[in-house]
Amino acid sequence: MPDKQMIDIRGAQCELSVTIEASRQRVWRALNDQLSSWWLPVFHMLGPDSIVTLEPWAGGRLYEKCGNDELLWYTVLAVTPEKSLSMVGYCTPDFGGPMTTMLVAKLSSSGEFTTLSITDAMYDHVTDAQVESLKAGWTLLFTDGLKASLEGGTN
């Protein structure tokens, strides 16, 4: 008989806002078409030579590929161009799961600035440490990656 372990089911949500000195169109283009220019090396799960791609349509994927290896980060649920992107992802036990995560990215602009608002709602085997780790990860990726790239003129 296989071993079994009961896990607690919980839900959590973390939110993050990053204000970027760039137009909404430029931020949207970077989020959808230019991930390789700002996706930080520490977030390449398949190795430093992997390519991260977003297919920005309902049913599309946010995925990583390196040679024949592939990793599905998220499946796109809804897109409103230059305004919002909603995705759902799954974490296996190898990545701290089982867990389902629902990520929503929204853009709003004021003058020459665009605010990227991220909401990550997760449920299943969710720990406080995972929530803090996810928030820290998103902060790093979107601040040191996306924001730095756009404001540094590399996009």
BAVEX-237712 format. One line per field, with one value per atom (N, C-alpha, C, O): residue number from 1; residue in three letters; atom name; y, z, x. Coordinates in Angstrom, 2 decimals, always signed. Layout:
! BAVEX-237712
nr	c(NUM,...)
rest	c(ala,...)
atom	c(CA,...)
c2	c(Y,...)
c3	c(Z,...)
c1	c(X,...)
END
This chain:
! BAVEX-237712
nr	c(1,1,1,1,2,2,2,2,3,3,3,3,4,4,4,4,5,5,5,5,6,6,6,6,7,7,7,7,8,8,8,8,9,9,9,9,10,10,10,10,11,11,11,11,12,12,12,12,13,13,13,13,14,14,14,14,15,15,15,15,16,16,16,16,17,17,17,17,18,18,18,18,19,19,19,19,20,20,20,20,21,21,21,21,22,22,22,22,23,23,23,23,24,24,24,24,25,25,25,25,26,26,26,26,27,27,27,27,28,28,28,28,29,29,29,29,30,30,30,30,31,31,31,31,32,32,32,32,33,33,33,33,34,34,34,34,35,35,35,35,36,36,36,36,37,37,37,37,38,38,38,38,39,39,39,39,40,40,40,40,41,41,41,41,42,42,42,42,43,43,43,43,44,44,44,44,45,45,45,45,46,46,46,46,47,47,47,47,48,48,48,48,49,49,49,49,50,50,50,50,51,51,51,51,52,52,52,52,53,53,53,53,54,54,54,54,55,55,55,55,56,56,56,56,57,57,57,57,58,58,58,58,59,59,59,59,60,60,60,60,61,61,61,61,62,62,62,62,63,63,63,63,64,64,64,64,65,65,65,65,66,66,66,66,67,67,67,67,68,68,68,68,69,69,69,69,70,70,70,70,71,71,71,71,72,72,72,72,73,73,73,73,74,74,74,74,75,75,75,75,76,76,76,76,77,77,77,77,78,78,78,78,79,79,79,79,80,80,80,80,81,81,81,81,82,82,82,82,83,83,83,83,84,84,84,84,85,85,85,85,86,86,86,86,87,87,87,87,88,88,88,88,89,89,89,89,90,90,90,90,91,91,91,91,92,92,92,92,93,93,93,93,94,94,94,94,95,95,95,95,96,96,96,96,97,97,97,97,98,98,98,98,99,99,99,99,100,100,100,100,101,101,101,101,102,102,102,102,103,103,103,103,104,104,104,104,105,105,105,105,106,106,106,106,107,107,107,107,108,108,108,108,109,109,109,109,110,110,110,110,111,111,111,111,112,112,112,112,113,113,113,113,114,114,114,114,115,115,115,115,116,116,116,116,117,117,117,117,118,118,118,118,119,119,119,119,120,120,120,120,121,121,121,121,122,122,122,122,123,123,123,123,124,124,124,124,125,125,125,125,126,126,126,126,127,127,127,127,128,128,128,128,129,129,129,129,130,130,130,130,131,131,131,131,132,132,132,132,133,133,133,133,134,134,134,134,135,135,135,135,136,136,136,136,137,137,137,137,138,138,138,138,139,139,139,139,140,140,140,140,141,141,141,141,142,142,142,142,143,143,143,143,144,144,144,144,145,145,145,145,146,146,146,146,147,147,147,147,148,148,148,148,149,149,149,149,150,150,150,150,151,151,151,151,152,152,152,152,153,153,153,153,154,154,154,154,155,155,155,155)
rest	c(met,met,met,met,pro,pro,pro,pro,asp,asp,asp,asp,lys,lys,lys,lys,gln,gln,gln,gln,met,met,met,met,ile,ile,ile,ile,asp,asp,asp,asp,ile,ile,ile,ile,arg,arg,arg,arg,gly,gly,gly,gly,ala,ala,ala,ala,gln,gln,gln,gln,cys,cys,cys,cys,glu,glu,glu,glu,leu,leu,leu,leu,ser,ser,ser,ser,val,val,val,val,thr,thr,thr,thr,ile,ile,ile,ile,glu,glu,glu,glu,ala,ala,ala,ala,ser,ser,ser,ser,arg,arg,arg,arg,gln,gln,gln,gln,arg,arg,arg,arg,val,val,val,val,trp,trp,trp,trp,arg,arg,arg,arg,ala,ala,ala,ala,leu,leu,leu,leu,asn,asn,asn,asn,asp,asp,asp,asp,gln,gln,gln,gln,leu,leu,leu,leu,ser,ser,ser,ser,ser,ser,ser,ser,trp,trp,trp,trp,trp,trp,trp,trp,leu,leu,leu,leu,pro,pro,pro,pro,val,val,val,val,phe,phe,phe,phe,his,his,his,his,met,met,met,met,leu,leu,leu,leu,gly,gly,gly,gly,pro,pro,pro,pro,asp,asp,asp,asp,ser,ser,ser,ser,ile,ile,ile,ile,val,val,val,val,thr,thr,thr,thr,leu,leu,leu,leu,glu,glu,glu,glu,pro,pro,pro,pro,trp,trp,trp,trp,ala,ala,ala,ala,gly,gly,gly,gly,gly,gly,gly,gly,arg,arg,arg,arg,leu,leu,leu,leu,tyr,tyr,tyr,tyr,glu,glu,glu,glu,lys,lys,lys,lys,cys,cys,cys,cys,gly,gly,gly,gly,asn,asn,asn,asn,asp,asp,asp,asp,glu,glu,glu,glu,leu,leu,leu,leu,leu,leu,leu,leu,trp,trp,trp,trp,tyr,tyr,tyr,tyr,thr,thr,thr,thr,val,val,val,val,leu,leu,leu,leu,ala,ala,ala,ala,val,val,val,val,thr,thr,thr,thr,pro,pro,pro,pro,glu,glu,glu,glu,lys,lys,lys,lys,ser,ser,ser,ser,leu,leu,leu,leu,ser,ser,ser,ser,met,met,met,met,val,val,val,val,gly,gly,gly,gly,tyr,tyr,tyr,tyr,cys,cys,cys,cys,thr,thr,thr,thr,pro,pro,pro,pro,asp,asp,asp,asp,phe,phe,phe,phe,gly,gly,gly,gly,gly,gly,gly,gly,pro,pro,pro,pro,met,met,met,met,thr,thr,thr,thr,thr,thr,thr,thr,met,met,met,met,leu,leu,leu,leu,val,val,val,val,ala,ala,ala,ala,lys,lys,lys,lys,leu,leu,leu,leu,ser,ser,ser,ser,ser,ser,ser,ser,ser,ser,ser,ser,gly,gly,gly,gly,glu,glu,glu,glu,phe,phe,phe,phe,thr,thr,thr,thr,thr,thr,thr,thr,leu,leu,leu,leu,ser,ser,ser,ser,ile,ile,ile,ile,thr,thr,thr,thr,asp,asp,asp,asp,ala,ala,ala,ala,met,met,met,met,tyr,tyr,tyr,tyr,asp,asp,asp,asp,his,his,his,his,val,val,val,val,thr,thr,thr,thr,asp,asp,asp,asp,ala,ala,ala,ala,gln,gln,gln,gln,val,val,val,val,glu,glu,glu,glu,ser,ser,ser,ser,leu,leu,leu,leu,lys,lys,lys,lys,ala,ala,ala,ala,gly,gly,gly,gly,trp,trp,trp,trp,thr,thr,thr,thr,leu,leu,leu,leu,leu,leu,leu,leu,phe,phe,phe,phe,thr,thr,thr,thr,asp,asp,asp,asp,gly,gly,gly,gly,leu,leu,leu,leu,lys,lys,lys,lys,ala,ala,ala,ala,ser,ser,ser,ser,leu,leu,leu,leu,glu,glu,glu,glu,gly,gly,gly,gly,gly,gly,gly,gly,thr,thr,thr,thr,asn,asn,asn,asn)
atom	c(N,CA,C,O,N,CA,C,O,N,CA,C,O,N,CA,C,O,N,CA,C,O,N,CA,C,O,N,CA,C,O,N,CA,C,O,N,CA,C,O,N,CA,C,O,N,CA,C,O,N,CA,C,O,N,CA,C,O,N,CA,C,O,N,CA,C,O,N,CA,C,O,N,CA,C,O,N,CA,C,O,N,CA,C,O,N,CA,C,O,N,CA,C,O,N,CA,C,O,N,CA,C,O,N,CA,C,O,N,CA,C,O,N,CA,C,O,N,CA,C,O,N,CA,C,O,N,CA,C,O,N,CA,C,O,N,CA,C,O,N,CA,C,O,N,CA,C,O,N,CA,C,O,N,CA,C,O,N,CA,C,O,N,CA,C,O,N,CA,C,O,N,CA,C,O,N,CA,C,O,N,CA,C,O,N,CA,C,O,N,CA,C,O,N,CA,C,O,N,CA,C,O,N,CA,C,O,N,CA,C,O,N,CA,C,O,N,CA,C,O,N,CA,C,O,N,CA,C,O,N,CA,C,O,N,CA,C,O,N,CA,C,O,N,CA,C,O,N,CA,C,O,N,CA,C,O,N,CA,C,O,N,CA,C,O,N,CA,C,O,N,CA,C,O,N,CA,C,O,N,CA,C,O,N,CA,C,O,N,CA,C,O,N,CA,C,O,N,CA,C,O,N,CA,C,O,N,CA,C,O,N,CA,C,O,N,CA,C,O,N,CA,C,O,N,CA,C,O,N,CA,C,O,N,CA,C,O,N,CA,C,O,N,CA,C,O,N,CA,C,O,N,CA,C,O,N,CA,C,O,N,CA,C,O,N,CA,C,O,N,CA,C,O,N,CA,C,O,N,CA,C,O,N,CA,C,O,N,CA,C,O,N,CA,C,O,N,CA,C,O,N,CA,C,O,N,CA,C,O,N,CA,C,O,N,CA,C,O,N,CA,C,O,N,CA,C,O,N,CA,C,O,N,CA,C,O,N,CA,C,O,N,CA,C,O,N,CA,C,O,N,CA,C,O,N,CA,C,O,N,CA,C,O,N,CA,C,O,N,CA,C,O,N,CA,C,O,N,CA,C,O,N,CA,C,O,N,CA,C,O,N,CA,C,O,N,CA,C,O,N,CA,C,O,N,CA,C,O,N,CA,C,O,N,CA,C,O,N,CA,C,O,N,CA,C,O,N,CA,C,O,N,CA,C,O,N,CA,C,O,N,CA,C,O,N,CA,C,O,N,CA,C,O,N,CA,C,O,N,CA,C,O,N,CA,C,O,N,CA,C,O,N,CA,C,O,N,CA,C,O,N,CA,C,O,N,CA,C,O,N,CA,C,O,N,CA,C,O,N,CA,C,O,N,CA,C,O,N,CA,C,O,N,CA,C,O,N,CA,C,O,N,CA,C,O,N,CA,C,O,N,CA,C,O,N,CA,C,O,N,CA,C,O,N,CA,C,O,N,CA,C,O,N,CA,C,O,N,CA,C,O,N,CA,C,O,N,CA,C,O,N,CA,C,O,N,CA,C,O,N,CA,C,O,N,CA,C,O,N,CA,C,O,N,CA,C,O)
c2	c(-1.18,+0.00,+1.25,+1.33,+2.23,+3.42,+4.28,+4.28,+5.01,+5.96,+7.11,+7.49,+7.67,+8.85,+9.87,+9.54,+11.12,+12.23,+13.17,+13.59,+13.51,+14.47,+15.88,+16.15,+16.76,+18.14,+19.06,+18.74,+20.22,+21.23,+22.03,+22.36,+22.33,+23.17,+24.58,+24.80,+25.53,+26.94,+27.81,+27.36,+29.03,+30.01,+31.24,+31.54,+31.96,+33.20,+34.08,+33.61,+35.34,+36.28,+37.28,+37.77,+37.57,+38.64,+39.63,+39.28,+40.87,+41.95,+42.78,+42.90,+43.33,+44.12,+45.17,+44.88,+46.37,+47.42,+47.99,+48.28,+48.14,+48.70,+49.83,+49.61,+51.02,+52.15,+52.28,+52.32,+52.33,+52.32,+53.58,+53.97,+54.20,+55.40,+54.95,+54.90,+54.62,+54.16,+54.17,+54.08,+54.27,+54.26,+52.89,+51.88,+52.87,+51.61,+50.68,+49.48,+51.23,+50.43,+49.78,+48.61,+50.52,+49.99,+48.89,+47.87,+49.10,+48.08,+46.83,+45.71,+47.01,+45.86,+45.06,+43.83,+45.76,+45.10,+44.31,+43.19,+44.88,+44.18,+42.95,+41.90,+43.07,+41.93,+40.79,+39.62,+41.13,+40.13,+39.64,+38.46,+40.52,+40.17,+40.20,+39.73,+40.75,+40.97,+40.40,+41.00,+39.27,+38.69,+38.41,+38.55,+38.02,+37.66,+38.85,+38.67,+40.07,+41.24,+41.62,+42.40,+41.07,+41.44,+40.27,+40.47,+39.09,+37.92,+37.56,+37.13,+37.73,+37.57,+36.13,+35.19,+35.96,+34.62,+33.68,+32.48,+34.20,+33.36,+32.72,+31.75,+33.26,+32.73,+31.76,+31.30,+31.46,+30.45,+29.09,+28.71,+28.38,+27.11,+25.96,+24.97,+26.09,+25.02,+25.26,+24.48,+26.34,+26.63,+27.99,+28.59,+28.48,+29.85,+30.08,+31.23,+29.03,+29.19,+29.03,+29.06,+28.86,+28.66,+29.94,+31.05,+29.76,+30.88,+30.88,+29.85,+32.05,+32.20,+32.93,+33.98,+32.37,+32.90,+33.03,+32.17,+34.12,+34.30,+34.34,+35.09,+33.52,+33.55,+34.33,+33.77,+35.63,+36.51,+36.41,+37.38,+35.22,+35.02,+33.96,+33.16,+33.97,+32.98,+31.58,+31.25,+30.76,+29.42,+29.38,+28.30,+30.55,+30.61,+30.21,+29.95,+30.15,+29.70,+30.72,+31.46,+30.75,+31.36,+30.15,+29.45,+29.91,+28.69,+28.95,+29.97,+27.98,+28.05,+26.81,+25.72,+27.00,+25.90,+25.97,+27.04,+24.80,+24.70,+23.36,+22.31,+23.39,+22.15,+21.44,+22.02,+20.19,+19.42,+19.54,+19.02,+20.23,+20.40,+21.58,+22.63,+21.41,+22.48,+22.55,+21.53,+23.75,+24.00,+24.97,+26.08,+24.57,+25.44,+26.24,+25.67,+27.55,+28.41,+28.68,+28.48,+29.13,+29.52,+29.26,+29.16,+29.14,+29.13,+30.42,+30.79,+31.11,+32.39,+32.15,+31.34,+32.84,+32.75,+33.89,+33.69,+35.10,+36.28,+37.36,+37.53,+38.09,+39.18,+40.37,+40.22,+41.53,+42.79,+43.60,+44.14,+43.70,+44.32,+45.68,+46.54,+45.82,+47.02,+47.33,+48.41,+46.40,+46.62,+45.49,+45.73,+44.23,+43.15,+41.80,+41.56,+40.93,+39.58,+38.69,+38.94,+37.65,+36.72,+35.33,+34.88,+34.65,+33.34,+32.41,+32.87,+31.11,+30.12,+29.18,+28.79,+28.83,+27.94,+26.90,+27.06,+25.85,+24.75,+24.46,+24.46,+24.20,+23.81,+22.36,+21.99,+21.56,+20.17,+20.11,+21.12,+18.96,+18.85,+19.24,+19.73,+19.02,+19.43,+20.93,+21.38,+21.71,+23.17,+23.69,+24.85,+22.84,+23.28,+23.00,+23.33,+22.39,+22.12,+20.86,+20.31,+20.41,+20.85,+22.20,+22.48,+23.04,+24.37,+24.90,+24.64,+25.62,+26.34,+27.82,+28.30,+28.53,+29.96,+30.69,+30.28,+31.77,+32.58,+33.98,+34.71,+34.33,+35.58,+36.55,+36.20,+37.77,+38.82,+40.00,+40.48,+40.46,+41.63,+42.71,+42.49,+43.89,+45.00,+46.21,+46.47,+46.95,+48.17,+49.38,+49.36,+50.42,+51.72,+52.78,+52.58,+53.90,+54.90,+56.28,+56.59,+57.10,+58.50,+59.26,+59.13,+60.05,+60.78,+59.82,+58.94,+60.00,+59.16,+57.92,+57.21,+57.66,+56.54,+55.49,+55.82,+54.25,+53.13,+52.34,+52.05,+51.98,+51.14,+49.73,+49.51,+48.79,+47.38,+46.85,+46.89,+46.37,+45.80,+44.29,+43.81,+43.56,+42.10,+41.58,+42.01,+40.66,+39.93,+38.45,+37.94,+37.77,+36.34,+35.66,+35.76,+34.99,+34.26,+32.78,+32.25,+32.11,+30.71,+29.90,+30.42,+28.64,+27.75,+26.34,+25.97,+25.57,+24.17,+24.08,+24.56,+23.49,+23.34,+24.63,+24.70,+25.66,+26.98,+27.24,+27.12,+27.60,+27.95,+29.44,+30.08,+29.97,+31.39,+31.65,+32.69,+30.71,+30.87,+30.94,+31.72,+30.14,+30.18,+31.54,+32.09,+32.05,+33.34,+34.43,+35.25,+34.45,+35.44,+35.27,+36.26,+34.03,+33.75,+34.21,+34.80,+33.93,+34.37,+35.89,+36.44,+36.57,+38.03,+38.60,+39.52,+38.04,+38.49,+38.22,+39.04,+37.06,+36.72,+37.65,+38.14,+37.90,+38.83,+40.23,+40.91,+40.66,+41.99,+42.06,+43.03,+41.06,+41.01,+41.01,+41.79,+40.14,+40.00,+41.29,+41.74,+41.88,+43.04,+44.36,+45.34,+44.41,+45.63,+45.60,+46.48,+44.56,+44.47,+43.99,+44.21,+43.32,+42.85,+43.84,+44.61,+43.81,+44.63,+46.13,+46.80,+46.67,+48.10,+48.57,+49.56,+47.86,+48.26,+48.22,+49.09,+47.22,+47.12,+48.27,+48.89,+48.56,+49.63,+51.01,+51.86,+51.24,+52.56,+52.73,+53.85,+51.60,+51.66,+51.80,+51.95,+51.75,+51.95,+50.75,+50.88,+49.54,+48.36,+47.77,+46.80,+48.32,+47.83,+48.90,+48.68)
c3	c(+0.00,+0.00,+0.00,+0.79,-0.88,-0.94,+0.31,+0.98,+0.62,+1.73,+1.36,+0.19,+2.36,+2.09,+3.19,+4.32,+2.81,+3.74,+3.51,+2.39,+4.57,+4.48,+4.52,+5.29,+3.69,+3.67,+3.95,+3.65,+4.52,+4.76,+3.49,+2.78,+3.22,+2.08,+2.59,+3.50,+1.99,+2.39,+1.15,+0.05,+1.34,+0.28,+0.76,+1.95,-0.17,+0.16,-1.08,-2.19,-0.86,-1.98,-1.64,-0.52,-2.62,-2.45,-3.59,-4.70,-3.27,-4.24,-4.29,-3.31,-5.46,-5.70,-6.75,-7.72,-6.57,-7.59,-7.86,-6.95,-9.14,-9.57,-10.55,-11.55,-10.26,-11.16,-12.03,-11.54,-13.34,-14.32,-15.17,-15.62,-15.38,-16.23,-17.69,-18.31,-18.21,-19.60,-19.92,-19.03,-21.20,-21.62,-21.40,-21.32,-21.31,-21.15,-22.33,-22.14,-23.55,-24.73,-24.64,-25.00,-24.17,-24.05,-22.99,-23.20,-21.86,-20.81,-21.30,-21.06,-21.98,-22.50,-23.49,-23.45,-24.38,-25.37,-24.68,-25.08,-23.63,-22.89,-22.19,-22.17,-21.61,-20.92,-21.88,-21.51,-23.09,-24.03,-25.06,-25.41,-25.55,-26.68,-26.39,-27.20,-25.23,-25.01,-23.67,-23.02,-23.27,-21.98,-21.86,-20.79,-22.95,-22.90,-22.52,-22.07,-22.71,-22.40,-20.91,-20.46,-20.16,-18.74,-17.78,-16.56,-18.28,-17.41,-16.76,-17.45,-15.47,-14.75,-14.78,-14.76,-14.82,-14.89,-13.76,-14.00,-12.57,-11.44,-11.66,-10.99,-12.59,-12.89,-14.08,-14.49,-14.60,-15.66,-14.97,-14.55,-14.87,-14.14,-14.91,-14.31,-16.22,-17.05,-17.42,-18.16,-16.92,-17.21,-17.84,-18.32,-17.85,-18.32,-19.80,-20.22,-20.60,-22.03,-22.41,-23.59,-21.41,-21.72,-22.26,-22.01,-22.98,-23.55,-22.90,-22.86,-22.39,-21.79,-22.79,-23.31,-23.06,-24.09,-23.54,-22.81,-23.90,-23.58,-24.87,-25.79,-24.93,-26.04,-25.53,-24.81,-25.88,-25.24,-25.83,-26.36,-25.71,-26.11,-25.20,-24.60,-25.08,-24.23,-24.69,-25.87,-23.75,-24.08,-24.37,-24.48,-24.50,-24.74,-23.49,-22.44,-23.63,-22.53,-22.20,-23.06,-20.94,-20.52,-20.19,-19.21,-21.00,-20.85,-21.08,-21.63,-20.64,-20.77,-21.54,-21.35,-22.41,-23.22,-23.28,-23.43,-23.15,-23.28,-23.95,-23.32,-25.23,-25.98,-26.06,-26.50,-25.64,-25.64,-24.34,-24.23,-23.33,-22.04,-22.09,-22.66,-21.51,-21.44,-20.05,-19.37,-19.63,-18.35,-18.58,-19.06,-18.25,-18.37,-17.09,-16.02,-17.19,-16.03,-15.81,-14.71,-16.86,-16.75,-18.05,-19.11,-17.96,-19.12,-19.06,-18.01,-20.19,-20.25,-20.25,-21.03,-19.36,-19.26,-19.97,-20.64,-19.83,-20.42,-20.72,-20.00,-21.79,-22.20,-22.61,-23.40,-22.09,-22.58,-22.95,-22.06,-24.25,-24.67,-24.01,-23.93,-23.55,-22.89,-21.58,-21.02,-21.07,-19.79,-18.80,-17.65,-19.22,-18.24,-18.89,-20.06,-18.08,-18.47,-17.26,-16.18,-17.43,-16.35,-16.75,-17.87,-15.78,-16.06,-14.87,-13.74,-15.12,-14.06,-14.22,-15.34,-13.09,-13.11,-12.01,-11.05,-12.16,-11.20,-10.75,-11.55,-9.46,-8.91,-8.46,-7.69,-8.93,-8.50,-7.17,-6.75,-6.52,-5.28,-5.45,-4.51,-6.62,-6.86,-6.73,-6.44,-6.93,-6.84,-5.64,-5.63,-4.61,-3.39,-3.32,-2.32,-4.35,-4.39,-3.65,-2.87,-3.91,-4.99,-4.66,-3.53,-5.70,-5.53,-6.88,-7.92,-6.85,-8.02,-7.75,-6.66,-8.74,-8.60,-9.75,-10.90,-9.41,-10.40,-10.37,-9.39,-11.46,-11.55,-12.46,-13.58,-11.97,-12.77,-12.81,-11.77,-14.01,-14.20,-14.84,-15.88,-14.21,-14.74,-14.93,-14.13,-16.00,-16.29,-16.21,-16.71,-15.57,-15.58,-15.80,-15.43,-16.38,-16.67,-16.25,-16.18,-15.98,-15.64,-16.19,-15.71,-17.22,-17.86,-18.46,-19.24,-18.09,-18.64,-17.79,-18.04,-16.81,-15.90,-16.06,-16.28,-15.93,-15.96,-14.69,-14.27,-14.07,-12.88,-13.27,-13.82,-12.95,-13.12,-11.76,-10.79,-11.70,-10.47,-10.66,-11.61,-9.75,-9.79,-8.61,-7.48,-8.87,-7.82,-8.08,-9.16,-7.09,-7.20,-6.10,-4.92,-6.49,-5.55,-5.71,-6.82,-4.59,-4.65,-3.64,-2.61,-3.94,-3.00,-3.15,-4.18,-2.12,-2.00,-0.89,+0.21,-1.13,-0.10,-0.05,-0.61,+0.62,+0.66,+2.06,+3.05,+2.15,+3.44,+3.48,+2.44,+4.67,+4.81,+4.11,+3.48,+4.23,+3.59,+2.07,+1.43,+1.48,+0.03,-0.41,-1.42,+0.35,+0.01,+0.05,-0.87,+1.09,+1.19,+0.07,-0.48,-0.26,-1.33,-2.68,-3.48,-2.93,-4.19,-4.30,-5.36,-3.23,-3.28,-3.50,-4.29,-2.80,-2.99,-4.42,-5.02,-4.96,-6.32,-7.35,-8.24,-7.21,-8.15,-8.02,-9.03,-6.80,-6.61,-7.32,-8.02,-7.15,-7.82,-9.33,-10.03,-9.85,-11.30,-11.94,-12.96,-11.34,-11.98,-11.66,-12.39,-10.58,-10.25,-10.85,-11.62,-10.50,-10.99,-12.43,-13.12,-12.90,-14.28,-15.18,-15.89,-15.16,-16.09,-15.93,-16.90,-14.74,-14.51,-14.87,-15.58,-14.38,-14.65,-16.13,-16.64,-16.83,-18.27,-19.03,-19.88,-18.70,-19.41,-19.08,-19.97,-17.83,-17.46,-17.83,-17.93,-18.03,-18.43,-19.93,-20.42,-20.66,-22.11,-22.91,-24.10,-22.30,-23.06,-23.80,-24.54,-23.62,-24.29,-25.16,-25.82)
c1	c(+0.84,+0.00,+0.89,+1.83,+0.62,+1.46,+1.31,+0.28,+2.41,+2.35,+1.44,+1.33,+0.78,-0.04,+0.18,+0.52,-0.03,+0.12,-1.04,-1.30,-1.73,-2.82,-2.24,-1.32,-2.77,-2.31,-3.49,-4.64,-3.17,-4.19,-4.42,-3.48,-5.68,-6.03,-6.29,-7.09,-5.59,-5.73,-5.75,-5.43,-6.14,-6.08,-5.34,-5.31,-4.75,-4.04,-4.00,-4.20,-3.73,-3.63,-2.53,-2.44,-1.70,-0.72,-0.89,-1.28,-0.60,-0.75,+0.51,+1.24,+0.76,+1.96,+1.64,+0.94,+2.15,+2.04,+3.42,+4.18,+3.72,+5.00,+4.69,+4.01,+5.18,+5.00,+6.24,+7.37,+6.00,+7.08,+7.00,+5.92,+8.13,+8.17,+8.23,+9.29,+7.04,+6.90,+5.41,+4.57,+5.10,+3.70,+3.08,+3.78,+1.77,+1.05,+1.35,+1.52,+1.41,+1.68,+3.06,+3.22,+4.03,+5.40,+5.47,+6.13,+4.80,+4.80,+4.08,+4.54,+2.95,+2.20,+3.05,+3.07,+3.74,+4.59,+5.70,+6.02,+6.30,+7.35,+6.79,+7.44,+5.60,+4.98,+4.64,+4.71,+4.27,+3.77,+4.77,+4.77,+5.62,+6.48,+7.97,+8.77,+8.37,+9.80,+10.28,+11.14,+9.74,+10.10,+11.59,+12.16,+12.21,+13.63,+14.51,+15.63,+14.01,+14.82,+14.77,+15.60,+13.82,+13.73,+13.51,+13.56,+13.25,+13.03,+14.37,+15.29,+14.47,+15.73,+16.25,+15.46,+17.58,+18.17,+17.71,+17.55,+17.50,+17.10,+15.72,+15.37,+14.94,+13.61,+13.61,+12.55,+14.77,+14.88,+15.01,+16.10,+13.92,+13.88,+14.53,+14.95,+14.62,+15.20,+16.65,+17.24,+17.22,+18.62,+18.80,+17.83,+20.02,+20.28,+20.00,+19.83,+19.95,+19.71,+18.24,+17.89,+17.38,+15.97,+15.33,+15.82,+14.25,+13.49,+12.11,+11.43,+11.69,+10.36,+9.49,+9.86,+8.31,+7.42,+6.00,+5.53,+5.34,+3.93,+3.13,+3.46,+2.09,+1.14,-0.08,-0.90,-0.19,-1.18,-2.60,-3.14,-3.18,-4.57,-5.18,-4.46,-6.50,-7.17,-6.79,-6.91,-6.33,-5.85,-4.36,-3.78,-3.74,-2.30,-1.53,-2.11,-0.22,+0.62,+1.70,+2.18,+2.08,+3.34,+4.20,+3.95,+5.22,+5.99,+7.47,+7.88,+8.25,+9.70,+10.16,+9.63,+11.14,+11.63,+13.16,+13.75,+13.77,+15.22,+15.50,+15.37,+15.88,+16.05,+14.72,+13.73,+14.68,+13.43,+12.65,+11.54,+13.22,+12.56,+11.60,+11.92,+10.43,+9.44,+8.84,+8.71,+8.48,+7.82,+6.69,+6.91,+5.48,+4.31,+4.17,+3.93,+4.33,+4.16,+2.66,+2.15,+1.98,+0.57,-0.16,+0.46,-1.48,-2.37,-3.17,-3.69,-3.28,-3.98,-5.49,-6.00,-6.18,-7.64,-8.34,-9.36,-7.81,-8.47,-7.43,-6.45,-7.68,-6.80,-7.66,-8.60,-7.34,-7.87,-6.64,-5.97,-6.32,-5.06,-4.81,-5.68,-3.57,-3.05,-3.75,-3.55,-4.58,-5.25,-5.06,-4.69,-5.30,-5.20,-4.92,-5.21,-4.35,-4.02,-4.29,-3.75,-5.11,-5.44,-4.96,-5.18,-4.29,-3.73,-3.92,-4.10,-3.88,-3.92,-2.73,-2.37,-2.11,-0.97,-1.08,-1.83,-0.30,-0.32,+1.10,+2.03,+1.25,+2.55,+2.47,+1.58,+3.39,+3.48,+4.24,+4.81,+4.26,+5.04,+6.51,+7.13,+7.08,+8.47,+8.67,+9.78,+7.61,+7.69,+6.92,+6.50,+6.71,+6.04,+4.55,+3.92,+3.98,+2.55,+2.18,+2.96,+0.98,+0.09,-0.53,-0.91,-0.61,-1.16,-1.63,-1.01,-2.72,-3.22,-3.02,-3.31,-2.52,-2.29,-2.99,-2.91,-3.68,-4.38,-3.78,-3.90,-3.12,-2.39,-3.13,-3.52,-3.31,-3.93,-2.97,-2.52,-2.65,-1.81,-2.68,-3.30,-2.72,-3.51,-2.61,-1.71,-2.87,-2.13,-3.05,-4.17,-2.56,-3.25,-2.18,-1.02,-2.56,-1.55,-2.01,-3.20,-1.00,-1.20,+0.00,+1.12,-0.26,+0.82,+1.83,+1.47,+3.10,+4.17,+4.44,+5.41,+3.60,+3.81,+2.71,+1.55,+3.10,+2.16,+2.33,+3.46,+1.22,+1.26,+0.83,-0.24,+1.71,+1.42,+0.97,+1.73,-0.26,-0.80,-0.91,-1.53,-0.31,-0.30,-1.11,-0.90,-2.02,-2.72,-2.49,-2.80,-1.95,-1.72,-2.54,-2.20,-3.60,-4.44,-4.13,-4.10,-3.91,-3.53,-4.33,-4.76,-4.51,-5.17,-4.64,-4.07,-4.84,-4.47,-3.45,-3.71,-2.28,-1.25,-0.43,+0.66,-0.98,-0.36,+0.16,-0.57,+1.42,+2.01,+2.32,+2.42,+2.48,+2.86,+4.18,+4.37,+5.11,+6.41,+6.29,+7.00,+5.38,+5.18,+4.62,+5.05,+3.67,+3.07,+4.14,+4.22,+4.96,+6.02,+7.05,+7.53,+7.37,+8.32,+7.78,+8.50,+6.50,+5.89,+5.88,+6.21,+5.50,+5.47,+6.87,+7.06,+7.86,+9.24,+9.71,+10.40,+9.33,+9.71,+9.10,+9.79,+7.80,+7.13,+7.73,+7.92,+8.02,+8.62,+9.96,+10.24,+10.78,+12.08,+11.93,+12.59,+11.08,+10.92,+10.40,+10.93,+9.37,+8.76,+9.44,+9.27,+10.23,+10.97,+12.37,+12.75,+13.15,+14.52,+14.58,+15.58,+13.52,+13.47,+12.76,+13.41,+11.43,+10.64,+10.88,+11.24,+10.69,+10.84,+12.24,+12.40,+13.26,+14.64,+14.94,+15.65,+14.42,+14.65,+14.01,+14.65,+12.76,+12.05,+12.62,+12.76,+12.94,+13.45,+14.91,+15.41,+15.60,+16.99,+17.17,+18.29,+16.04,+16.07,+16.46,+16.77,+16.44,+16.81,+15.62,+15.79,+14.44,+13.23,+12.65,+11.63)
END
